[in-house]
Amino acid sequence: MVNYVLVAGARLGSWAWDEVVPQLRAAGHGVHPLTLSGLAEKRGVPAGQQTHVQDIVDEVERRDLRDVVLVGHSYSGIPVGQAAGRVGDRLAGVVFVDSSVPADGASFLSGWPDGGAMVRASIAENGGFWPVAPAAHFEGHGLADEQIARIVDGATPHPGATLTEPAVLERPLGDLPVTYVKCTLGDPEPSDDVAELLTSEHWRLVDMDTGHWPMFSQPRELARILLDAAGK
């Protein structure tokens, strides 16, 4: 038995994993989908990036979880990658699902064109939050109209400070046991920073023929990958 801690990307909460959770539990594992501060049912809780890192560490320690597989999707790869270095021997592995990965001293937006100037402007114009994306943002990712509607309806504005504050790594990412899931629909190749990390003997790459939100578009396939990543 392993314990999965599932963390969805920007604007999403634990509900994003609803179709993945039952399959992991049916295989006999502990499954702990986590909503980060400031999102979904935790909307209104102040949050910077280190708040999100601490959310993940606290979930592991509060539940006294062992054999932990941390799963980070999209933005949440940034706090998950940092938390993985802070949970010590509780960690069994990390799965990055089409996610960003942290670099020490860099923010989520550091690698974006112009340092994420457009996103920063949007945050400034929206009271310190990254607004919910329109339905058109999700087109071309293998999602049905009702799945897109579910994402848009469930999303909440994302705390801007979590996107602009720098990461603090306590353990090199290349030393962690990692499965990187690349969703190839529309963007088939890993980013340069991920490609470099994939040269580590501890990292492996798995492709999914779907778009950026596989927990909605291919939940069964994603669950199988998560089970395989844990050797289960």
KOLMARKOL-574428 format. One line per 10 residues: number of its first residue (from 1); their letters; for each residue x, y, z of N, C-alpha, C. Coordinates in nm, 4 decimals, decimal comma. Layout:
N
NUM) a) X/Y/Z/X/Y/Z/X/Y/Z | ... .
REM end
This chain:
232
1) mvnyvlvaga) 0,0833/-0,1197/0,0000/0,0000/0,0000/0,0000/0,0869/0,1249/0,0000 | 0,0493/0,2179/-0,0859/0,1111/0,3493/-0,0822/0,0032/0,4528/-0,0524 | 0,0454/0,5743/-0,0226/-0,0459/0,6852/0,0020/-0,0226/0,7930/-0,1028 | -0,1222/0,8120/-0,1865/-0,1152/0,9152/-0,2889/-0,1684/1,0474/-0,2333 | -0,0915/1,1523/-0,2496/-0,1389/1,2878/-0,2222/-0,1494/1,3579/-0,3570 | -0,2724/1,3902/-0,3961/-0,3015/1,4405/-0,5298/-0,3262/1,5912/-0,5244 | -0,2507/1,6658/-0,6030/-0,2622/1,8119/-0,6010/-0,2835/1,8617/-0,7435 | -0,3992/1,9193/-0,7694/-0,4322/1,9668/-0,9037/-0,3717/2,1040/-0,9299 | -0,3811/2,1462/-1,0547/-0,3157/2,2688/-1,0971/-0,3905/2,3951/-1,0596 | -0,3462/2,5052/-1,1179/-0,3987/2,6374/-1,0847/-0,5502/2,6409/-1,0984 .
11) rlgswawdev) -0,6121/2,7069/-1,0029/-0,7566/2,7356/-1,0008/-0,8423/2,6149/-0,9619 | -0,7815/2,4989/-0,9434/-0,8568/2,3763/-0,9165/-0,8408/2,3331/-0,7711 | -0,9350/2,2494/-0,7265/-0,9282/2,1940/-0,5921/-0,9249/2,0432/-0,5947 | -0,9449/1,9815/-0,4785/-0,9380/1,8358/-0,4674/-1,0426/1,7675/-0,5557 | -1,1520/1,8372/-0,5844/-1,2597/1,7807/-0,6664/-1,2118/1,7394/-0,8051 | -1,1033/1,7975/-0,8527/-1,0549/1,7665/-0,9875/-1,0151/1,6198/-1,0023 | -0,9898/1,5522/-0,8909/-0,9445/1,4125/-0,8941/-1,0581/1,3135/-0,8738 | -1,1828/1,3586/-0,8763/-1,2952/1,2726/-0,8379/-1,3036/1,1436/-0,9191 | -1,2621/1,1468/-1,0456/-1,2726/1,0260/-1,1282/-1,1480/0,9375/-1,1195 | -1,0429/0,9879/-1,0559/-0,9192/0,9116/-1,0397/-0,9164/0,8409/-0,9045 .
21) vpqlraaghg) -0,9664/0,9086/-0,8032/-0,9587/0,8578/-0,6661/-1,0165/0,7170/-0,6507 | -1,1382/0,6881/-0,7002/-1,1946/0,5543/-0,6759/-1,1101/0,4410/-0,7323 | -1,0427/0,4661/-0,8426/-0,9618/0,3608/-0,9042/-0,8368/0,3309/-0,8217 | -0,7788/0,4325/-0,7625/-0,6623/0,4102/-0,6769/-0,7032/0,3412/-0,5468 | -0,8172/0,3815/-0,4925/-0,8657/0,3175/-0,3694/-0,9059/0,1737/-0,3939 | -0,9616/0,1464/-0,5116/-1,0008/0,0093/-0,5442/-0,8800/-0,0830/-0,5512 | -0,7634/-0,0256/-0,5789/-0,6401/-0,1043/-0,5825/-0,5784/-0,1207/-0,4440 | -0,6459/-0,0645/-0,3417/-0,6028/-0,0874/-0,2044/-0,5115/0,0176/-0,1449 | -0,5059/0,1336/-0,2067/-0,4132/0,2366/-0,1614/-0,4839/0,3491/-0,0872 | -0,4075/0,4215/-0,0067/-0,4568/0,5437/0,0541/-0,4524/0,6564/-0,0483 .
31) vhpltlsgla) -0,5576/0,7350/-0,0542/-0,5654/0,8427/-0,1530/-0,6133/0,9689/-0,0835 | -0,5372/1,0772/-0,1012/-0,5630/1,1997/-0,0280/-0,5591/1,3188/-0,1236 | -0,6695/1,3448/-0,1955/-0,6737/1,4629/-0,2807/-0,6735/1,5882/-0,1935 | -0,5946/1,6862/-0,2323/-0,5698/1,8017/-0,1466/-0,6057/1,9311/-0,2181 | -0,6830/2,0153/-0,1519/-0,7069/2,1506/-0,1993/-0,6068/2,2439/-0,1336 | -0,5371/2,3215/-0,2138/-0,4399/2,4166/-0,1623/-0,5086/2,5428/-0,1107 | -0,4415/2,6131/-0,0212/-0,4976/2,7341/0,0391/-0,5359/2,8370/-0,0667 | -0,6516/2,8993/-0,0462/-0,6981/3,0041/-0,1354/-0,7848/2,9567/-0,2492 | -0,8053/2,8241/-0,2611/-0,8778/2,7665/-0,3740/-0,9979/2,6849/-0,3270 | -1,0971/2,6730/-0,4152/-1,2150/2,5890/-0,3913/-1,2708/2,6141/-0,2511 .
41) ekrgvpagqq) -1,2851/2,5078/-0,1697/-1,3438/2,5250/-0,0371/-1,2529/2,6016/0,0587 | -1,1279/2,6272/0,0187/-1,0362/2,7081/0,1004/-1,0209/2,8495/0,0441 | -1,1140/2,8885/-0,0408/-1,1118/3,0236/-0,0967/-1,1197/3,1256/0,0165 | -1,0383/3,2297/0,0058/-1,0344/3,3317/0,1095/-0,9183/3,3141/0,2064 | -0,8546/3,1964/0,2063/-0,7363/3,1752/0,2906/-0,6152/3,2379/0,2209 | -0,5450/3,3308/0,2852/-0,4291/3,3935/0,2202/-0,3227/3,2903/0,1853 | -0,2573/3,3081/0,0707/-0,1607/3,2070/0,0274/-0,0509/3,2680/-0,0583 | 0,0725/3,2342/-0,0246/0,1869/3,2523/-0,1116/0,2376/3,1148/-0,1504 | 0,3458/3,1111/-0,2266/0,3926/2,9813/-0,2733/0,4344/2,8899/-0,1585 | 0,5018/2,9436/-0,0580/0,5434/2,8592/0,0534/0,4248/2,8105/0,1358 .
51) thvqdivdev) 0,3142/2,8849/0,1320/0,1910/2,8347/0,1942/0,1502/2,7041/0,1283 | 0,1562/2,7003/-0,0040/0,1163/2,5792/-0,0765/0,2129/2,4645/-0,0501 | 0,3409/2,4935/-0,0407/0,4366/2,3890/-0,0048/0,4014/2,3325/0,1331 | 0,3750/2,4232/0,2263/0,3444/2,3797/0,3627/0,2128/2,3039/0,3686 | 0,1143/2,3414/0,2851/-0,0111/2,2654/0,2785/0,0168/2,1173/0,2535 | 0,1079/2,0907/0,1605/0,1377/1,9527/0,1216/0,2140/1,8812/0,2320 | 0,3154/1,9463/0,2868/0,3924/1,8870/0,3971/0,3014/1,8592/0,5158 | 0,2140/1,9541/0,5471/0,1227/1,9364/0,6614/0,0283/1,8187/0,6395 | -0,0189/1,7999/0,5156/-0,1084/1,6872/0,4866/-0,0384/1,5548/0,5151 | 0,0864/1,5443/0,4740/0,1631/1,4217/0,4969/0,1871/1,3999/0,6460 .
61) errdlrdvvl) 0,2272/1,5055/0,7162/0,2632/1,4899/0,8571/0,1403/1,4768/0,9466 | 0,0346/1,5522/0,9161/-0,0862/1,5471/0,9990/-0,1495/1,4094/0,9958 | -0,1472/1,3476/0,8789/-0,2053/1,2136/0,8639/-0,1036/1,1031/0,8943 | 0,0197/1,1425/0,9258/0,1285/1,0482/0,9526/0,1410/0,9466/0,8388 | 0,1442/0,9988/0,7161/0,1499/0,9133/0,5981/0,2908/0,8618/0,5748 | 0,2991/0,7370/0,5319/0,4255/0,6742/0,4919/0,4107/0,6236/0,3489 | 0,5238/0,5924/0,2865/0,5208/0,5444/0,1470/0,4350/0,6374/0,0613 | 0,4717/0,7642/0,0639/0,3922/0,8687/0,0004/0,4357/0,8887/-0,1443 | 0,3380/0,8930/-0,2335/0,3595/0,9347/-0,3710/0,2910/1,0702/-0,3884 | 0,3705/1,1736/-0,4055/0,3169/1,3080/-0,4285/0,2904/1,3254/-0,5773 .
71) vghsysgipv) 0,1707/1,3728/-0,6104/0,1303/1,3907/-0,7496/0,0967/1,5381/-0,7708 | 0,1693/1,6020/-0,8611/0,1452/1,7422/-0,8898/0,1111/1,7636/-1,0358 | 0,0005/1,8321/-1,0612/-0,0447/1,8598/-1,1970/-0,0253/2,0084/-1,2281 | 0,0297/2,0384/-1,3459/0,0406/2,1748/-1,3964/0,1147/2,2644/-1,2955 | 0,0539/2,3751/-1,2534/0,1194/2,4635/-1,1560/0,1665/2,3887/-1,0333 | 0,0896/2,2911/-0,9875/0,1182/2,2303/-0,8575/0,2461/2,1479/-0,8547 | 0,3050/2,1232/-0,9720/0,4387/2,0654/-0,9699/0,5385/2,1529/-0,8955 | 0,5149/2,2836/-0,8941/0,6064/2,3759/-0,8254/0,6062/2,3509/-0,6746 | 0,4925/2,3555/-0,6053/0,4976/2,3241/-0,4626/0,5232/2,1762/-0,4330 | 0,4744/2,0851/-0,5176/0,4984/1,9428/-0,4934/0,6475/1,9117/-0,4997 .
81) gqaagrvgdr) 0,7175/1,9683/-0,5974/0,8612/1,9438/-0,6086/0,9387/1,9915/-0,4879 | 0,8924/2,0999/-0,4283/0,9577/2,1498/-0,3072/0,9215/2,0645/-0,1858 | 0,7923/2,0301/-0,1742/0,7488/1,9493/-0,0600/0,8161/1,8123/-0,0597 | 0,8439/1,7590/-0,1785/0,9064/1,6264/-0,1868/1,0413/1,6230/-0,1159 | 1,1104/1,7348/-0,1172/1,2391/1,7409/-0,0499/1,2297/1,7627/0,0990 | 1,1070/1,7820/0,1491/1,0886/1,8168/0,2900/1,0173/1,7097/0,3715 | 0,9746/1,6024/0,3068/0,9025/1,4988/0,3814/0,9916/1,3795/0,4155 | 1,1195/1,3888/0,3793/1,2177/1,2903/0,4226/1,1879/1,1498/0,3760 | 1,2049/1,0548/0,4674/1,1919/0,9144/0,4293/1,0460/0,8698/0,4167 | 0,9530/0,9620/0,4321/0,8130/0,9295/0,4052/0,7874/0,9167/0,2542 .
91) lagvvfvdss) 0,8753/0,9736/0,1734/0,8529/0,9816/0,0295/0,8874/0,8509/-0,0408 | 0,7908/0,8009/-0,1196/0,8171/0,6854/-0,2055/0,8422/0,7279/-0,3496 | 0,7842/0,8407/-0,3899/0,8039/0,8857/-0,5270/0,7235/1,0110/-0,5559 | 0,7490/1,0664/-0,6735/0,6798/1,1865/-0,7205/0,6310/1,1599/-0,8622 | 0,5095/1,2058/-0,8908/0,4599/1,2035/-1,0283/0,4231/1,3466/-1,0665 | 0,4890/1,3983/-1,1683/0,4547/1,5283/-1,2239/0,3648/1,5041/-1,3454 | 0,2422/1,5552/-1,3401/0,1461/1,5348/-1,4482/0,1417/1,6593/-1,5355 | 0,2154/1,6538/-1,6476/0,2206/1,7656/-1,7411/0,2431/1,8975/-1,6671 | 0,3369/1,8946/-1,5752/0,3489/2,0054/-1,4802/0,4752/2,0875/-1,5012 | 0,4716/2,2052/-1,4420/0,5930/2,2819/-1,4217/0,6752/2,2131/-1,3132 .
101) vpadgasfls) 0,8049/2,2391/-1,3128/0,8913/2,1879/-1,2066/0,9676/2,3053/-1,1465 | 0,9911/2,3025/-1,0161/1,0549/2,4169/-0,9527/1,2051/2,4227/-0,9786 | 1,2572/2,5438/-0,9847/1,4010/2,5686/-0,9865/1,4304/2,6629/-0,8711 | 1,5347/2,6350/-0,7964/1,5651/2,7131/-0,6775/1,5785/2,8615/-0,7129 | 1,5024/2,9455/-0,6448/1,5076/3,0891/-0,6663/1,4217/3,1398/-0,7794 | 1,3557/3,0497/-0,8534/1,2712/3,0893/-0,9663/1,1240/3,0702/-0,9296 | 1,0378/3,1476/-0,9935/0,8941/3,1378/-0,9694/0,8279/3,0563/-1,0797 | 0,7010/3,0300/-1,0628/0,6219/2,9636/-1,1662/0,6281/3,0409/-1,2973 | 0,6305/3,1723/-1,2893/0,6268/3,2555/-1,4088/0,7642/3,2858/-1,4667 | 0,8705/3,2448/-1,3995/1,0058/3,2813/-1,4439/1,0352/3,2371/-1,5863 .
111) gwpdggamvr) 0,9885/3,1189/-1,6242/1,0189/3,0662/-1,7564/0,9209/3,1082/-1,8647 | 0,8210/3,1865/-1,8294/0,7227/3,2318/-1,9271/0,7811/3,3447/-2,0120 | 0,7280/3,3656/-2,1319/0,7729/3,4796/-2,2133/0,7597/3,6104/-2,1353 | 0,8664/3,6896/-2,1397/0,8692/3,8183/-2,0676/0,8458/3,8010/-1,9180 | 0,8863/3,6842/-1,8655/0,8683/3,6614/-1,7220/0,7238/3,6579/-1,6789 | 0,6353/3,6210/-1,7722/0,4936/3,6154/-1,7386/0,4307/3,7520/-1,7237 | 0,4766/3,8487/-1,8023/0,4293/3,9871/-1,7873/0,2779/3,9984/-1,8010 | 0,2200/3,9229/-1,8953/0,0745/3,9317/-1,9143/-0,0012/3,8748/-1,7946 | 0,0509/3,7657/-1,7390/-0,0136/3,7078/-1,6216/0,0009/3,8020/-1,5026 | 0,1191/3,8599/-1,4861/0,1408/3,9548/-1,3765/0,0456/4,0737/-1,3879 .
121) asiaenggfw) 0,0269/4,1222/-1,5105/-0,0661/4,2342/-1,5305/-0,2085/4,1931/-1,4963 | -0,2456/4,0717/-1,5351/-0,3793/4,0218/-1,5050/-0,4000/4,0097/-1,3546 | -0,2986/3,9619/-1,2829/-0,3066/3,9512/-1,1369/-0,3258/4,0901/-1,0750 | -0,2481/4,1867/-1,1236/-0,2579/4,3226/-1,0703/-0,3951/4,3841/-1,0949 | -0,4544/4,3493/-1,2086/-0,5856/4,4054/-1,2450/-0,7016/4,3347/-1,1764 | -0,6737/4,2220/-1,1125/-0,7808/4,1409/-1,0550/-0,7606/4,1157/-0,9056 | -0,7145/4,2179/-0,8385/-0,7071/4,2134/-0,6926/-0,6112/4,1124/-0,6367 | -0,5058/4,0820/-0,7119/-0,4054/3,9878/-0,6636/-0,4332/3,8432/-0,6988 | -0,5279/3,8194/-0,7904/-0,5639/3,6832/-0,8293/-0,5528/3,6660/-0,9807 | -0,5171/3,5444/-1,0209/-0,5196/3,5048/-1,1618/-0,6612/3,4591/-1,1920 .
131) pvapaahfeg) -0,7330/3,5285/-1,2799/-0,8741/3,4975/-1,3003/-0,8957/3,3577/-1,3580 | -1,0166/3,3099/-1,3408/-1,0585/3,1835/-1,4014/-1,0516/3,1955/-1,5534 | -1,0033/3,0897/-1,6182/-0,9905/3,0910/-1,7640/-1,1255/3,0663/-1,8301 | -1,1485/3,1241/-1,9477/-1,2739/3,0987/-2,0197/-1,2744/2,9597/-2,0805 | -1,3920/2,9156/-2,1232/-1,4065/2,7814/-2,1796/-1,3145/2,7590/-2,2990 | -1,2917/2,8625/-2,3792/-1,2076/2,8484/-2,4982/-1,0658/2,8039/-2,4641 | -1,0203/2,8336/-2,3446/-0,8851/2,7969/-2,3010/-0,8654/2,6451/-2,2988 | -0,9732/2,5712/-2,2841/-0,9658/2,4262/-2,2660/-0,9939/2,3493/-2,3940 | -1,0237/2,4203/-2,5008/-1,0510/2,3537/-2,6280/-0,9220/2,2965/-2,6870 | -0,9355/2,1845/-2,7591/-0,8194/2,1210/-2,8194/-0,7400/2,0335/-2,7252 .
141) hgladeqiar) -0,7997/1,9988/-2,6108/-0,7296/1,9167/-2,5109/-0,7991/1,7833/-2,4864 | -0,8819/1,7403/-2,5816/-0,9468/1,6104/-2,5679/-1,0593/1,6078/-2,4674 | -1,1166/1,7243/-2,4383/-1,2222/1,7348/-2,3391/-1,3581/1,7523/-2,4070 | -1,4585/1,6833/-2,3558/-1,5951/1,7039/-2,4018/-1,6473/1,8367/-2,3478 | -1,7508/1,8884/-2,4117/-1,8075/2,0171/-2,3696/-1,8499/2,0146/-2,2236 | -1,9077/1,9022/-2,1794/-1,9529/1,8955/-2,0402/-1,8341/1,8909/-1,9429 | -1,7223/1,8331/-1,9865/-1,6030/1,8341/-1,9024/-1,5455/1,9747/-1,8910 | -1,5432/2,0462/-2,0010/-1,4968/2,1852/-1,9969/-1,5866/2,2675/-1,9051 | -1,7172/2,2499/-1,9172/-1,8102/2,3240/-1,8328/-1,7860/2,2928/-1,6851 | -1,7563/2,1677/-1,6560/-1,7309/2,1291/-1,5170/-1,6059/2,1978/-1,4625 .
151) ivdgatphpg) -1,5015/2,2032/-1,5437/-1,3780/2,2691/-1,5003/-1,4024/2,4174/-1,4768 | -1,4667/2,4824/-1,5735/-1,4893/2,6269/-1,5627/-1,5797/2,6593/-1,4440 | -1,6845/2,5810/-1,4255/-1,7787/2,6065/-1,3164/-1,7157/2,5825/-1,1792 | -1,6227/2,4863/-1,1716/-1,5620/2,4532/-1,0431/-1,4390/2,5339/-1,0081 | -1,3841/2,6045/-1,1065/-1,2585/2,6767/-1,0851/-1,2790/2,8013/-0,9990 | -1,1733/2,8410/-0,9308/-1,1724/2,9651/-0,8533/-1,0498/3,0462/-0,8915 | -1,0563/3,1785/-0,8808/-0,9371/3,2594/-0,9071/-0,8200/3,2125/-0,8219 | -0,7011/3,2182/-0,8801/-0,5828/3,1597/-0,8163/-0,5000/3,2685/-0,7476 | -0,4576/3,2480/-0,6217/-0,3780/3,3492/-0,5508/-0,2498/3,3837/-0,6269 | -0,2363/3,5103/-0,6640/-0,1270/3,5512/-0,7516/0,0113/3,5326/-0,6920 .
161) atltepavle) 0,0244/3,5502/-0,5602/0,1569/3,5401/-0,4985/0,2173/3,4022/-0,5141 | 0,1332/3,2995/-0,5268/0,1861/3,1639/-0,5423/0,2554/3,1466/-0,6772 | 0,2236/3,2343/-0,7726/0,2810/3,2261/-0,9069/0,4068/3,3105/-0,9227 | 0,4238/3,4079/-0,8357/0,5326/3,5049/-0,8533/0,6450/3,4906/-0,7516 | 0,6211/3,4193/-0,6422/0,7246/3,4040/-0,5398/0,8209/3,2917/-0,5769 | 0,9472/3,2998/-0,5322/1,0479/3,2017/-0,5737/1,0385/3,0701/-0,4993 | 1,0803/2,9648/-0,5685/1,0889/2,8318/-0,5077/1,2135/2,8214/-0,4200 | 1,2048/2,7346/-0,3200/1,3168/2,7057/-0,2311/1,3329/2,5539/-0,2262 | 1,4371/2,5042/-0,2919/1,4587/2,3600/-0,2982/1,5546/2,3152/-0,1892 | 1,5128/2,2156/-0,1127/1,5995/2,1588/-0,0098/1,6675/2,0311/-0,0566 .
171) rplgdlpvty) 1,6264/1,9816/-0,1731/1,6856/1,8597/-0,2291/1,6805/1,8717/-0,3807 | 1,7887/1,8424/-0,4526/1,7869/1,8530/-0,5985/1,6791/1,7630/-0,6595 | 1,6050/1,8165/-0,7546/1,4977/1,7386/-0,8165/1,5506/1,6130/-0,8851 | 1,6700/1,6211/-0,9411/1,7265/1,5069/-1,0109/1,7547/1,3878/-0,9215 | 1,7578/1,4106/-0,7903/1,7815/1,3023/-0,6957/1,6535/1,2308/-0,6539 | 1,5380/1,2879/-0,6887/1,4103/1,2306/-0,6466/1,3653/1,1208/-0,7429 | 1,2952/1,0191/-0,6929/1,2369/0,9166/-0,7816/1,1108/0,9721/-0,8484 | 1,1208/1,0041/-0,9767/1,0154/1,0800/-1,0447/0,9664/1,0078/-1,1697 | 0,8350/1,0077/-1,1875/0,7728/0,9785/-1,3157/0,7164/1,1087/-1,3698 | 0,7564/1,1451/-1,4910/0,7027/1,2661/-1,5524/0,6046/1,2241/-1,6616 .
181) vkctlgdpep) 0,4793/1,2684/-1,6476/0,3744/1,2354/-1,7436/0,3598/1,3527/-1,8397 | 0,3924/1,3281/-1,9680/0,3795/1,4332/-2,0692/0,2526/1,4095/-2,1492 | 0,1629/1,5059/-2,1432/0,0414/1,5011/-2,2248/0,0745/1,5622/-2,3606 | 0,0680/1,4807/-2,4645/0,1300/1,5166/-2,5922/0,0373/1,5880/-2,6895 | -0,0919/1,5949/-2,6603/-0,1853/1,6567/-2,7537/-0,1580/1,8069/-2,7623 | -0,1092/1,8485/-2,8772/-0,0832/1,9897/-2,9001/0,0546/2,0369/-2,8583 | 0,1229/1,9641/-2,7696/0,2552/2,0056/-2,7209/0,3321/1,8791/-2,6853 | 0,3890/1,8091/-2,7860/0,4378/1,6729/-2,7647/0,5692/1,6597/-2,6889 | 0,6488/1,7662/-2,6802/0,7817/1,7529/-2,6211/0,7892/1,8168/-2,4827 | 0,8623/1,7551/-2,3903/0,8840/1,8187/-2,2596/0,9581/1,9514/-2,2749 .
191) sddvaellts) 0,9351/2,0408/-2,1817/1,0090/2,1668/-2,1796/1,1570/2,1398/-2,1557 | 1,2408/2,2379/-2,1829/1,3863/2,2181/-2,1737/1,4298/2,1784/-2,0328 | 1,3700/2,2403/-1,9309/1,4126/2,2076/-1,7944/1,3739/2,0653/-1,7575 | 1,2569/2,0216/-1,8029/1,2159/1,8834/-1,7775/1,3035/1,7859/-1,8558 | 1,3327/1,8195/-1,9817/1,4177/1,7325/-2,0641/1,5535/1,7112/-1,9982 | 1,6079/1,8158/-1,9393/1,7378/1,8018/-1,8705/1,7254/1,7103/-1,7494 | 1,6194/1,7262/-1,6727/1,5994/1,6413/-1,5552/1,5766/1,4954/-1,5941 | 1,5181/1,4736/-1,7100/1,4930/1,3368/-1,7560/1,6214/1,2603/-1,7889 | 1,7336/1,3287/-1,7931/1,8615/1,2588/-1,8101/1,9063/1,1912/-1,6805 | 1,8422/1,2251/-1,5689/1,8740/1,1610/-1,4410/1,8299/1,0155/-1,4424 .
201) ehwrlvdmdt) 1,9070/0,9310/-1,3810/1,8715/0,7890/-1,3724/1,7475/0,7662/-1,2859 | 1,7086/0,8663/-1,2084/1,5940/0,8527/-1,1184/1,4623/0,8965/-1,1827 | 1,4702/0,9531/-1,3025/1,3510/1,0043/-1,3690/1,3137/0,9158/-1,4865 | 1,1828/0,9042/-1,5109/1,1368/0,8365/-1,6322/1,0205/0,9144/-1,6922 | 1,0043/0,8999/-1,8222/0,9022/0,9725/-1,8973/0,7923/0,8772/-1,9415 | 0,6668/0,9192/-1,9234/0,5509/0,8465/-1,9744/0,4668/0,9449/-2,0552 | 0,4333/0,9081/-2,1780/0,3494/0,9929/-2,2625/0,2029/0,9527/-2,2494 | 0,1158/1,0542/-2,2522/-0,0275/1,0317/-2,2626/-0,0791/1,1054/-2,3858 | -0,1552/1,0346/-2,4673/-0,2076/1,0944/-2,5898/-0,3376/1,1683/-2,5580 | -0,3236/1,2762/-2,4848/-0,4374/1,3595/-2,4479/-0,3849/1,4977/-2,4145 .
211) ghwpmfsqpr) -0,4771/1,5871/-2,3747/-0,4387/1,7235/-2,3437/-0,3988/1,7430/-2,1982 | -0,3969/1,8677/-2,1563/-0,3325/1,9094/-2,0323/-0,4096/1,8713/-1,9056 | -0,5327/1,8256/-1,9190/-0,6144/1,7920/-1,8015/-0,6564/1,6454/-1,8067 | -0,5619/1,5513/-1,7933/-0,5946/1,4090/-1,8122/-0,6820/1,3508/-1,7024 | -0,6880/1,4151/-1,5862/-0,7772/1,3644/-1,4814/-0,9245/1,3763/-1,5209 | -0,9512/1,4609/-1,6212/-1,0857/1,4712/-1,6779/-1,0972/1,3936/-1,8088 | -0,9988/1,4067/-1,8964/-1,0092/1,3481/-2,0304/-0,9788/1,1991/-2,0331 | -0,8859/1,1521/-1,9481/-0,8494/1,0099/-1,9462/-0,8206/0,9644/-1,8018 | -0,9199/0,9705/-1,7131/-0,8936/0,9388/-1,5727/-0,8490/0,7953/-1,5476 | -0,9036/0,6990/-1,6221/-0,8645/0,5596/-1,6011/-0,7196/0,5371/-1,6427 .
221) elarilldaa) -0,6835/0,5934/-1,7563/-0,5459/0,5802/-1,8048/-0,4475/0,6473/-1,7081 | -0,4857/0,7636/-1,6569/-0,3990/0,8320/-1,5614/-0,3850/0,7506/-1,4336 | -0,4934/0,6928/-1,3858/-0,4858/0,6099/-1,2647/-0,3904/0,4924/-1,2853 | -0,3960/0,4304/-1,4019/-0,3040/0,3187/-1,4287/-0,1582/0,3642/-1,4246 | -0,1327/0,4821/-1,4780/0,0043/0,5355/-1,4745/0,0478/0,5618/-1,3309 | -0,0410/0,6162/-1,2499/-0,0077/0,6426/-1,1101/0,0207/0,5125/-1,0348 | -0,0574/0,4101/-1,0625/-0,0336/0,2806/-0,9983/0,1013/0,2226/-1,0424 | 0,1312/0,2350/-1,1696/0,2582/0,1838/-1,2221/0,3758/0,2612/-1,1648 | 0,3574/0,3922/-1,1458/0,4669/0,4750/-1,0921/0,5047/0,4330/-0,9519 | 0,4074/0,3786/-0,8792/0,4348/0,3315/-0,7432/0,4762/0,1855/-0,7401 .
231) gk) 0,4895/0,1251/-0,8589/0,5244/-0,0153/-0,8634/0,4129/-0,1060/-0,8199 | 0,2873/-0,0582/-0,8351/0,1711/-0,1331/-0,7858/0,0768/-0,1699/-0,9010 .
REM end
